[in-house]
Amino acid sequence: MRVVTEAERFAPPEGLHACVHCGLCLSACPTYVELGSEMDSPRGRIQLMQGLESGRLLPSGAVRRHIDRCLGCRACEPACPSGVPYGRLIEAVRPYVERRRSRGARSARRLVVELVASGRGGMVLRLARRLPGLRTLARSLPGMWAAYLAALPDGGDGPSPSAVIEPTGARRGTAALVMGCVADALFPGTNRATALLLALAGVRVVPIAGRCCGALHAHAGHDDRARSLALALARAVPDGVDWVVGTAAGCGSHLRDFAHVAPGEPEASRVAARTRDALSLLAELGLPRARPPDGATTTIAVHDPCHLAHGLGVRDEVRAVLSALPGVRLVELAESDVCCGSAGTYNLTERAMARRLLERKLRNVGSSGAAVVAAANPGCLLQLRAGALKQGLAVRVEHPIDLLAEAHGLV
């Protein structure tokens, strides 16, 4: 048996050995629930990491497969009585695994992330969306690509804001609004609606455009690139802001973790300390009462994006701002915080598991009887809209921000 050198071993962050293997994480883990495989559970993956650390294991294809299949959803963290920082552990092992793939595999995976995060992929998708008969085509073609195209907004919602927006009435604080990369390319209207809602709540809004936070790179194991992007964004945030706000759950959770992404960098720590989800901030500050609807009551079910619920701990606030709208009735969505299968670029690199999770989610959506599903993350929006279109499910899937802006007459 070959001896593994220290240089070849996984060097984990603190917390790897906090796991007591109690198994309480198993029922919270989407891949374990679907597959029933110990190595596709948080507990099992931690055992793999411990094997890599000790040198008992090499990052073979089988080991990489189990690591790759992790969604990074962090649903195991609130279920863990020992406080294991699983999100940081999985993001620490991914660069180690990534560097041990073949050169071709590394290049292909990096290309997927860069295309999505650069915004160029999003612009191409929005142009392709104009193909005639796309929705009909999406239902008949195998696979999800045409459905993803058809699920995009039509572009009539306007661009993201580019200039400072002053508050309506007395100023209650200043927020840097991080436009993001995927969110800005695919859902610019949501960024605009966020800025207008914050201004309505008394917030001066400073847009931070053209900056990627590096979340997708971190999830894919490209740690050096993730760190450089995090620092560039952090340095673009003005000193005088009270809050750093995002509309994408994955970005918000990553921003909150900037102090660990770029340790020892004061700008990164400052951003991490001031990060707030837009819905959480709006729930705290409050909004004027929205106008009564023209039609009948709308039933809304809330899908909890993984990083919003498990990374930022924001659940009740979403329901609070939506239930305050006239003419809205919230209905329960079973397994509301179970991943929909989007998970950054997971639905592009792990298509089989992503499809299984999407089908599970859509079964619950259908059972809820909701006319609208609210999902505060661009990846979830695209995944759920495409899946609903593919299945012919008569349900709208919208960002809660857009529902709020619509109710307040801002769009």
CORRADA-V840420 format. One record per residue. N is the residue number from 0. SS is DSSP state (alpha for helix, beta for strand, coil for the rest). NEAR is the number of other C-alpha atoms within 8 Angstrom. Layout:
BEGIN
n-><N,N>
ss-><SS,SS>
near-><NEAR,NEAR>
END
This chain:
BEGIN
n-><0,1,2,3,4,5,6,7,8,9,10,11,12,13,14,15,16,17,18,19,20,21,22,23,24,25,26,27,28,29,30,31,32,33,34,35,36,37,38,39,40,41,42,43,44,45,46,47,48,49,50,51,52,53,54,55,56,57,58,59,60,61,62,63,64,65,66,67,68,69,70,71,72,73,74,75,76,77,78,79,80,81,82,83,84,85,86,87,88,89,90,91,92,93,94,95,96,97,98,99,100,101,102,103,104,105,106,107,108,109,110,111,112,113,114,115,116,117,118,119,120,121,122,123,124,125,126,127,128,129,130,131,132,133,134,135,136,137,138,139,140,141,142,143,144,145,146,147,148,149,150,151,152,153,154,155,156,157,158,159,160,161,162,163,164,165,166,167,168,169,170,171,172,173,174,175,176,177,178,179,180,181,182,183,184,185,186,187,188,189,190,191,192,193,194,195,196,197,198,199,200,201,202,203,204,205,206,207,208,209,210,211,212,213,214,215,216,217,218,219,220,221,222,223,224,225,226,227,228,229,230,231,232,233,234,235,236,237,238,239,240,241,242,243,244,245,246,247,248,249,250,251,252,253,254,255,256,257,258,259,260,261,262,263,264,265,266,267,268,269,270,271,272,273,274,275,276,277,278,279,280,281,282,283,284,285,286,287,288,289,290,291,292,293,294,295,296,297,298,299,300,301,302,303,304,305,306,307,308,309,310,311,312,313,314,315,316,317,318,319,320,321,322,323,324,325,326,327,328,329,330,331,332,333,334,335,336,337,338,339,340,341,342,343,344,345,346,347,348,349,350,351,352,353,354,355,356,357,358,359,360,361,362,363,364,365,366,367,368,369,370,371,372,373,374,375,376,377,378,379,380,381,382,383,384,385,386,387,388,389,390,391,392,393,394,395,396,397,398,399,400,401,402,403,404,405,406,407,408,409,410>
ss-><coil,coil,coil,coil,coil,alpha,alpha,alpha,coil,coil,coil,coil,coil,coil,coil,alpha,alpha,alpha,coil,coil,coil,coil,coil,coil,coil,alpha,alpha,alpha,coil,alpha,alpha,alpha,alpha,alpha,alpha,coil,coil,alpha,alpha,alpha,coil,alpha,alpha,alpha,alpha,alpha,alpha,alpha,alpha,alpha,alpha,alpha,alpha,alpha,coil,coil,coil,coil,coil,coil,alpha,alpha,alpha,alpha,alpha,alpha,alpha,alpha,coil,coil,coil,coil,coil,coil,alpha,alpha,alpha,alpha,alpha,coil,coil,coil,coil,coil,coil,alpha,alpha,alpha,alpha,alpha,alpha,alpha,alpha,alpha,alpha,alpha,alpha,alpha,coil,coil,coil,coil,alpha,alpha,alpha,alpha,alpha,alpha,alpha,alpha,alpha,alpha,alpha,alpha,alpha,alpha,alpha,alpha,coil,alpha,alpha,alpha,alpha,alpha,alpha,alpha,alpha,alpha,coil,coil,coil,coil,coil,alpha,alpha,alpha,alpha,alpha,alpha,alpha,coil,coil,coil,coil,alpha,alpha,alpha,alpha,alpha,alpha,alpha,coil,coil,coil,coil,coil,coil,coil,coil,coil,coil,coil,coil,coil,beta,coil,coil,coil,coil,coil,coil,coil,beta,beta,beta,beta,beta,beta,coil,coil,coil,alpha,alpha,alpha,alpha,alpha,coil,alpha,alpha,alpha,alpha,alpha,alpha,alpha,alpha,alpha,alpha,alpha,alpha,alpha,coil,coil,beta,beta,beta,beta,beta,beta,coil,coil,coil,coil,coil,coil,alpha,alpha,alpha,alpha,alpha,alpha,coil,coil,alpha,alpha,alpha,alpha,alpha,alpha,alpha,alpha,alpha,alpha,alpha,alpha,alpha,alpha,coil,coil,coil,coil,coil,coil,beta,beta,beta,beta,coil,coil,alpha,alpha,alpha,alpha,alpha,alpha,alpha,alpha,coil,alpha,alpha,alpha,alpha,coil,coil,coil,coil,alpha,alpha,alpha,alpha,alpha,alpha,alpha,alpha,alpha,beta,beta,beta,alpha,alpha,alpha,alpha,alpha,alpha,alpha,alpha,coil,coil,coil,coil,coil,coil,coil,coil,coil,coil,coil,coil,beta,beta,beta,beta,beta,beta,coil,coil,alpha,alpha,alpha,alpha,alpha,alpha,coil,coil,coil,coil,alpha,alpha,alpha,alpha,alpha,alpha,alpha,alpha,coil,coil,coil,coil,beta,beta,beta,beta,coil,coil,coil,coil,coil,coil,coil,coil,coil,coil,coil,coil,coil,coil,alpha,alpha,alpha,alpha,coil,alpha,alpha,alpha,alpha,alpha,alpha,alpha,alpha,alpha,alpha,alpha,alpha,alpha,alpha,alpha,alpha,alpha,alpha,coil,coil,coil,beta,beta,beta,beta,coil,coil,alpha,alpha,alpha,alpha,alpha,alpha,alpha,alpha,alpha,alpha,alpha,alpha,alpha,alpha,coil,coil,coil,coil,beta,beta,beta,coil,alpha,alpha,alpha,alpha,alpha,alpha,alpha,alpha,coil,coil,coil,coil>
near-><2,3,5,9,7,6,4,7,11,10,5,9,8,5,9,12,7,8,11,6,5,6,6,9,14,12,8,11,12,10,13,13,10,7,7,8,7,8,10,15,13,12,13,10,12,10,8,11,11,10,11,13,11,9,13,8,8,9,10,6,6,7,10,10,8,11,11,7,10,9,9,8,11,11,12,12,13,8,9,10,6,7,8,10,8,10,10,8,12,10,11,11,12,12,12,10,11,11,7,7,8,6,6,6,8,11,8,8,10,10,8,9,12,8,10,12,12,10,12,10,10,11,10,8,9,13,7,8,11,7,6,4,6,12,10,7,9,14,11,6,7,4,5,10,7,12,14,12,12,11,10,11,8,7,6,5,9,8,7,11,9,6,6,9,10,8,14,10,6,6,10,8,10,13,13,14,12,12,15,14,13,13,14,12,11,12,12,13,10,13,14,12,13,13,12,11,13,13,14,12,14,13,15,15,15,11,12,11,8,7,12,12,12,12,11,11,12,12,11,12,14,12,9,6,10,15,11,8,12,16,12,9,11,10,9,7,10,7,4,5,11,8,11,13,13,14,16,11,15,12,12,17,12,11,12,13,9,14,12,6,9,11,9,6,9,6,9,15,12,8,14,12,7,10,12,11,13,10,11,11,9,13,12,6,7,7,9,6,7,8,8,7,8,4,4,6,7,9,12,13,14,14,10,12,13,15,13,16,12,13,9,12,7,11,9,6,10,13,10,9,12,12,10,8,11,9,9,12,9,11,11,7,11,7,7,8,10,11,12,13,14,12,13,9,10,12,12,6,7,9,9,6,10,13,10,10,12,13,9,9,12,11,8,11,13,9,6,11,8,12,10,12,14,12,14,16,12,12,9,13,13,11,13,12,12,13,13,12,13,11,7,7,8,6,9,8,11,12,13,12,11,11,10,12,14,9,12,9,7,9,6>
END
